[in-house]
Amino acid sequence: MRTRPVTAFRFAFIGCATMVMTVVGHAQSFTQTFGGPGAQDGIGAWPAPEGYRVAIRTHDSMLEGFNAVLQTTNATGGTLGAITWPITGNAFIQATVPAVDGSAFIIGSVLMGGVEKHDILFSKVIPDGTIQWTRTVALSGSQQLFGGHALPDGGAVFCGLTEVAGLHQPFAVRCDAAGDTIWSHVEPMATDAELYAVATDGDHLLFTGRTMTFGGHDDVLLFKADMAGAPIWSTSIGGTATDKGRSIAYAGNNEWVVAGWTDSVGPLDQSSQRRSLRAYLIGLNDDGDTTWTRTFGDTLYDQRLFAMERVSAADIYLAGERSTPYGSDAVLMKVSASGELLWERVLDLGREDRLSGIMALPDGVIGTGWSFGEYGRQVLFVRRGPDGN
């Protein structure tokens, strides 16, 4: 069975030159879309001396292949130049993992021609934009990486899935600063399960994702390990419908926050007799016990949270989308440490828009994703101030 990456592509075949659109709403804020024929997803961005670096997953409709591109922009998101990762095979990059020294890890998987399995891929970009190293690790079965966390020693922990006997199972791996693997771990589950994100308090790792119930829907999966990858506990949180954890952050004082979506709670739409998906936040203690929950949304839209970053002891940024069967809008939010909504900004740029990556800055936030409009599926790259403007 061929394992496919979580993100599905919608393609537009166009012959126009690369198009760039800028909408400026604040002295330091911008909204940029850029790309060309085929499809491009912005999977993460971080500050650079020139402005920003943006990691992009591209699909070439002529060559029927996926590539990884590193684009450098100026301070307003305008393109300065780009390089393509020298990777053989289809490179499905899924996330960026920024480090405090200005470097970043790019993670995902690679699918070699003629081989029906993914091998994990992780690469390090140093502050000057040089791709310092790239590692593809061939293990038994098929593996993909979706999330990670940079560590003080210059290495990182990544997480995703491995395929075992036709089932997806939670997978984690730690590397050192040189990209050498320190350990890898598969957490055995009775049903299909995946990990999407990991955070640390310095002594432990807490992962989140999803696990399928025997009733056929997903629950939020939580898995705790020590820094050597040894399991401590695992648990799940969910109701009678879908619950997914897509991002996690350590909030201090032995508290953690998970972001994702749910339709296990919320008002029932009387006309359709269904509950919309709602943006979902869960507060947890060190033992995995729920301390509080918050949901955001209404009966008009499905709303999902794909990314989160803790700004301070008081505030958290969130990124995602709200959608109907006819399209979607990108969403950027800021909430308090207890989940109270401070502001929400909706970006309606095309038929479909999504923010799936986020990074807090000292004076605001940047987000990346995609926008599907008249020019095809293109990178969406935005910056906003701390007040959302």
C-alpha positions as CSV (number, residue, x, y, z in Angstrom):
1,M,0.0,0.0,0.0
2,R,1.3,3.4,-0.9
3,T,1.3,5.8,2.0
4,R,0.5,9.4,1.1
5,P,1.3,12.6,2.9
6,V,-1.4,14.1,5.1
7,T,-1.7,17.2,2.9
8,A,-3.6,16.6,-0.3
9,F,-3.1,18.9,-3.3
10,R,-5.5,20.5,-5.6
11,F,-4.0,21.4,-8.9
12,A,-4.5,24.1,-11.5
13,F,-2.7,23.9,-14.8
14,I,-1.9,27.4,-16.0
15,G,0.6,28.9,-18.3
16,C,1.0,32.4,-16.9
17,A,4.2,33.8,-15.5
18,T,4.8,33.8,-11.7
19,M,2.4,36.2,-10.0
20,V,2.9,38.1,-6.8
21,M,0.3,40.0,-4.9
22,T,0.9,42.3,-1.9
23,V,-1.7,43.8,0.4
24,V,-0.3,46.1,3.0
25,G,-2.4,46.9,6.1
26,H,0.2,48.1,8.6
27,A,3.7,49.5,8.6
28,Q,5.1,46.1,9.5
29,S,2.3,43.9,8.2
30,F,1.8,42.2,4.8
31,T,-0.1,39.6,3.0
32,Q,1.8,37.9,0.1
33,T,0.8,35.1,-2.3
34,F,3.4,33.9,-4.8
35,G,3.9,30.9,-7.1
36,G,3.5,29.7,-10.7
37,P,2.0,26.8,-12.6
38,G,1.3,23.7,-10.6
39,A,0.9,23.9,-6.8
40,Q,2.9,25.5,-4.0
41,D,2.4,25.3,-0.2
42,G,4.2,27.5,2.3
43,I,5.1,25.0,5.1
44,G,6.9,27.4,7.4
45,A,8.9,30.7,7.7
46,W,11.4,32.2,10.0
47,P,13.4,35.5,10.2
48,A,16.6,36.0,8.2
49,P,19.1,38.9,7.9
50,E,17.5,39.9,4.6
51,G,13.9,39.5,5.9
52,Y,12.6,36.0,6.0
53,R,13.1,32.5,4.7
54,V,10.1,30.5,3.6
55,A,10.1,26.7,3.0
56,I,7.9,25.7,0.2
57,R,6.6,22.3,-1.0
58,T,6.0,22.4,-4.8
59,H,4.4,20.1,-7.3
60,D,5.5,20.2,-10.9
61,S,2.5,19.1,-13.0
62,M,4.7,18.5,-16.0
63,L,7.3,16.3,-14.3
64,E,4.7,14.8,-11.8
65,G,7.1,15.4,-8.9
66,F,7.3,17.1,-5.6
67,N,10.2,19.4,-4.6
68,A,11.4,21.4,-1.6
69,V,12.3,25.0,-2.2
70,L,13.8,27.6,0.2
71,Q,12.8,31.1,-0.7
72,T,14.4,34.3,0.7
73,T,12.2,37.4,1.0
74,N,12.7,41.0,2.1
75,A,11.1,42.5,5.2
76,T,7.8,42.9,3.4
77,G,7.7,39.4,2.0
78,G,8.9,40.2,-1.5
79,T,10.9,37.5,-3.2
80,L,14.7,38.0,-3.3
81,G,15.7,34.5,-4.5
82,A,15.1,30.8,-4.1
83,I,17.0,27.5,-4.2
84,T,15.8,23.9,-4.6
85,W,16.9,21.2,-2.2
86,P,19.3,18.7,-4.0
87,I,17.1,15.7,-3.2
88,T,16.6,12.6,-5.4
89,G,13.0,11.5,-5.5
90,N,9.8,13.2,-4.5
91,A,10.4,15.4,-1.4
92,F,7.2,15.8,0.7
93,I,8.3,18.5,3.2
94,Q,5.7,19.0,5.9
95,A,6.9,21.5,8.5
96,T,9.7,23.8,9.7
97,V,11.2,23.7,13.1
98,P,12.9,27.0,13.9
99,A,15.8,27.1,16.5
100,V,16.8,30.0,18.8
101,D,20.1,30.6,16.9
102,G,18.3,31.5,13.7
103,S,18.7,28.1,12.0
104,A,15.7,25.9,11.2
105,F,15.0,22.2,10.5
106,I,12.9,21.2,7.5
107,I,11.2,17.9,7.9
108,G,9.0,15.5,6.0
109,S,9.7,12.4,3.8
110,V,11.1,11.3,0.5
111,L,9.5,8.8,-1.9
112,M,12.1,7.3,-4.3
113,G,11.1,6.4,-7.8
114,G,9.7,2.9,-8.1
115,V,9.6,2.4,-4.4
116,E,6.2,2.3,-2.7
117,K,7.4,3.6,0.7
118,H,8.4,6.9,2.3
119,D,11.7,7.4,4.1
120,I,12.0,10.2,6.8
121,L,13.6,13.4,5.7
122,F,15.1,16.1,7.9
123,S,17.4,19.0,6.9
124,K,19.1,21.9,8.6
125,V,19.3,25.4,7.3
126,I,21.8,27.7,9.1
127,P,21.1,31.5,9.6
128,D,22.9,32.6,6.3
129,G,20.5,30.4,4.3
130,T,22.9,27.6,3.6
131,I,21.5,24.1,3.7
132,Q,24.0,22.6,6.1
133,W,23.0,19.0,5.8
134,T,20.1,16.8,4.7
135,R,19.4,13.3,6.1
136,T,17.1,10.7,4.6
137,V,16.8,7.6,6.9
138,A,15.6,4.3,5.4
139,L,14.0,2.2,8.1
140,S,11.8,-0.9,7.9
141,G,8.4,0.0,6.6
142,S,7.2,3.5,5.6
143,Q,7.7,6.7,7.7
144,Q,6.7,10.3,7.5
145,L,7.5,13.3,9.7
146,F,4.9,16.0,10.5
147,G,6.2,18.0,13.5
148,G,9.2,18.7,15.6
149,H,10.9,20.7,18.4
150,A,14.4,22.2,18.4
151,L,16.5,21.4,21.4
152,P,19.2,23.4,23.3
153,D,22.0,21.0,22.2
154,G,21.5,22.0,18.5
155,G,19.5,18.9,17.7
156,A,15.8,18.2,17.6
157,V,13.0,15.8,18.1
158,F,10.6,15.0,15.2
159,C,7.4,13.0,15.1
160,G,5.0,11.5,12.6
161,L,4.0,8.0,11.6
162,T,5.3,4.6,10.6
163,E,3.4,2.0,8.8
164,V,3.2,-1.4,10.6
165,A,1.1,-4.2,9.1
166,G,-1.1,-1.8,7.2
167,L,-1.7,0.5,10.2
168,H,-0.2,3.9,10.9
169,Q,1.5,3.9,14.2
170,P,3.1,6.9,16.2
171,F,6.7,7.4,15.4
172,A,9.4,9.7,17.0
173,V,13.1,10.3,16.3
174,R,15.8,12.5,17.9
175,C,18.8,13.8,16.1
176,D,21.9,15.7,17.2
177,A,23.3,18.9,15.8
178,A,25.1,17.0,13.0
179,G,21.9,15.2,11.9
180,D,22.9,11.9,13.3
181,T,20.1,9.8,14.8
182,I,20.3,9.4,18.6
183,W,17.1,7.3,19.0
184,S,13.8,6.4,17.3
185,H,10.7,5.0,18.9
186,V,7.4,3.4,17.7
187,E,4.6,3.6,20.1
188,P,2.4,0.5,19.5
189,M,-1.3,1.2,19.3
190,A,-4.3,-1.2,18.7
191,T,-5.7,1.1,16.0
192,D,-4.5,3.5,13.3
193,A,-2.7,6.5,15.0
194,E,-0.3,9.4,14.0
195,L,1.7,12.1,15.8
196,Y,1.6,15.7,14.5
197,A,3.5,17.8,17.1
198,V,5.8,17.7,20.1
199,A,6.8,20.1,22.8
200,T,9.2,19.9,25.8
201,D,9.5,21.3,29.3
202,G,13.2,20.5,29.3
203,D,12.9,17.2,31.0
204,H,10.1,15.4,29.1
205,L,8.5,15.3,25.7
206,L,4.8,15.5,25.1
207,F,3.4,14.5,21.7
208,T,-0.1,15.0,20.2
209,G,-1.9,13.6,17.3
210,R,-4.8,11.4,16.6
211,T,-5.9,7.8,17.2
212,M,-8.8,6.0,15.6
213,T,-11.3,4.6,18.0
214,F,-13.0,1.2,17.6
215,G,-16.1,3.2,16.7
216,G,-14.3,4.6,13.6
217,H,-13.7,8.2,14.6
218,D,-10.6,10.0,15.8
219,D,-9.7,11.0,19.4
220,V,-6.8,13.3,20.4
221,L,-3.7,11.2,21.1
222,L,-1.2,12.2,23.8
223,F,2.1,10.4,24.4
224,K,4.7,11.4,27.0
225,A,8.3,10.3,27.0
226,D,11.6,11.2,28.6
227,M,14.4,12.9,26.6
228,A,15.8,9.5,25.7
229,G,12.6,8.5,24.1
230,A,11.5,6.1,26.8
231,P,7.6,6.0,27.2
232,I,6.1,7.4,30.4
233,W,2.4,7.2,29.5
234,S,-0.1,7.6,26.6
235,T,-3.7,8.5,26.7
236,S,-6.5,9.8,24.4
237,I,-9.2,12.5,24.8
238,G,-12.4,12.5,22.8
239,G,-16.1,12.3,22.6
240,T,-18.7,10.7,20.3
241,A,-17.3,12.3,17.0
242,T,-14.0,13.6,15.7
243,D,-11.3,15.1,17.9
244,K,-7.7,15.8,16.7
245,G,-4.7,17.4,18.2
246,R,-2.5,19.2,15.6
247,S,-0.2,21.3,17.8
248,I,1.1,21.5,21.3
249,A,3.0,24.0,23.5
250,Y,4.4,23.9,27.0
251,A,2.8,26.8,29.0
252,G,4.9,26.6,32.1
253,N,4.0,25.6,35.7
254,N,3.5,22.0,34.6
255,E,0.8,23.0,32.1
256,W,0.5,22.2,28.4
257,V,-1.9,23.3,25.7
258,V,-3.1,21.3,22.7
259,A,-4.7,22.9,19.6
260,G,-6.8,21.1,17.0
261,W,-10.5,20.6,16.2
262,T,-13.6,18.7,17.3
263,D,-17.2,18.1,16.4
264,S,-17.9,16.1,19.6
265,V,-19.2,19.3,21.2
266,G,-21.0,22.4,20.1
267,P,-24.5,23.4,18.9
268,L,-26.3,21.3,16.4
269,D,-27.3,22.9,13.2
270,Q,-31.1,22.4,12.9
271,S,-31.2,22.5,9.1
272,S,-28.4,20.0,8.4
273,Q,-28.7,18.1,11.7
274,R,-24.9,18.1,12.1
275,R,-22.3,19.7,14.3
276,S,-19.7,21.8,12.6
277,L,-16.1,21.2,13.4
278,R,-14.9,23.7,16.0
279,A,-11.4,25.0,16.7
280,Y,-10.4,23.2,19.9
281,L,-8.0,24.0,22.8
282,I,-7.2,21.7,25.6
283,G,-5.3,22.6,28.8
284,L,-3.4,19.7,30.4
285,N,-1.4,18.9,33.4
286,D,1.8,16.8,33.6
287,D,-0.3,13.6,34.0
288,G,-2.4,14.3,30.9
289,D,-5.5,15.3,32.9
290,T,-7.6,17.9,31.2
291,T,-7.7,21.2,33.2
292,W,-9.8,23.3,30.8
293,T,-11.1,23.3,27.2
294,R,-12.2,26.0,24.8
295,T,-13.9,25.8,21.4
296,F,-14.4,28.5,18.8
297,G,-16.8,28.5,15.8
298,D,-20.4,28.5,14.8
299,T,-22.8,26.4,12.7
300,L,-22.0,28.2,9.5
301,Y,-18.3,27.0,9.2
302,D,-16.1,24.2,10.0
303,Q,-13.1,25.6,11.8
304,R,-9.7,23.9,12.3
305,L,-6.5,24.9,14.1
306,F,-3.3,23.6,12.4
307,A,-0.6,25.5,14.3
308,M,0.1,27.2,17.6
309,E,2.9,29.1,19.3
310,R,3.0,30.4,22.8
311,V,4.0,34.0,22.8
312,S,4.5,34.5,26.5
313,A,3.1,33.4,29.8
314,A,-0.1,35.3,28.9
315,D,-0.7,34.8,25.1
316,I,-0.8,32.2,22.4
317,Y,-1.0,32.6,18.6
318,L,-3.1,30.2,16.5
319,A,-3.4,29.5,12.8
320,G,-5.9,27.5,10.7
321,E,-8.9,27.8,8.5
322,R,-12.7,28.1,8.5
323,S,-14.5,26.3,5.7
324,T,-17.7,25.4,4.0
325,P,-18.3,22.8,1.2
326,Y,-17.7,25.7,-1.2
327,G,-14.4,27.1,0.0
328,S,-12.3,28.2,2.9
329,D,-10.7,31.2,4.5
330,A,-7.4,31.4,6.4
331,V,-7.7,32.3,10.1
332,L,-5.2,33.8,12.5
333,M,-6.1,34.1,16.2
334,K,-4.6,35.3,19.5
335,V,-5.9,33.9,22.8
336,S,-4.9,34.1,26.4
337,A,-3.1,31.4,28.3
338,S,-6.4,30.1,29.5
339,G,-7.9,30.1,26.0
340,E,-9.9,33.3,26.0
341,L,-10.2,34.9,22.6
342,L,-8.3,38.2,22.3
343,W,-8.7,38.7,18.5
344,E,-9.4,36.8,15.3
345,R,-8.4,37.8,11.7
346,V,-10.0,36.1,8.7
347,L,-8.2,36.2,5.3
348,D,-10.5,35.6,2.3
349,L,-8.1,35.8,-0.7
350,G,-9.4,33.1,-3.1
351,R,-11.7,30.1,-3.3
352,E,-9.6,28.3,-0.7
353,D,-7.2,29.6,1.9
354,R,-5.4,28.1,4.8
355,L,-2.7,28.9,7.3
356,S,-0.9,25.8,8.6
357,G,2.4,27.2,10.0
358,I,3.1,30.0,12.5
359,M,6.0,31.7,14.3
360,A,5.9,34.4,16.9
361,L,8.1,37.4,16.5
362,P,9.1,40.0,19.2
363,D,6.7,42.4,17.6
364,G,4.1,40.2,16.0
365,V,3.6,36.9,14.1
366,I,4.2,35.3,10.7
367,G,2.1,32.6,9.2
368,T,2.4,30.4,6.1
369,G,0.0,28.2,4.1
370,W,-1.7,28.3,0.8
371,S,-4.3,30.2,-1.3
372,F,-6.2,28.6,-4.2
373,G,-7.6,31.2,-6.5
374,E,-7.5,32.3,-10.2
375,Y,-3.7,31.8,-10.4
376,G,-3.8,28.3,-9.0
377,R,-2.6,27.0,-5.6
378,Q,0.1,29.4,-4.3
379,V,2.1,30.1,-1.2
380,L,0.3,32.3,1.4
381,F,2.7,34.3,3.6
382,V,1.4,36.8,6.1
383,R,2.7,39.0,8.9
384,R,0.7,40.8,11.5
385,G,1.4,42.9,14.6
386,P,0.7,41.8,18.1
387,D,-2.8,43.4,17.8
388,G,-3.6,41.4,14.7
389,N,-3.3,44.4,12.4
